[in-house]
Amino acid sequence: MKAADVRAMSVDQLNDELAKLKKEQFNLRFQGATGQLEKTSRVREIRRDVARIKTIARQKAAEAKA
């Protein structure tokens, strides 16, 4: 997911996407613990996407406040 794509989303869409990514992150952690995880790089991608969404959501909140 690109930062430009995330910036184009509304706050509600960001929250929905964040919830979806958190659920996927949980499932990937579970798969890793049970030894069923095939694509280990996906864990890193999800973690970075979560951080990207949180950062942009915080920036949007600061802009709305100012």
Number of C-alpha atoms within 10 A of each C-alpha: 11 9 12 9 8 19 16 10 15 12 17 10 12 19 15 12 17 19 13 12 17 16 12 15 19 12 14 20 16 13 14 15 10 9 9 11 16 10 9 12 9 14 18 11 13 18 13 13 20 19 13 18 23 16 13 18 20 13 13 15 12 10 9 8 7 6
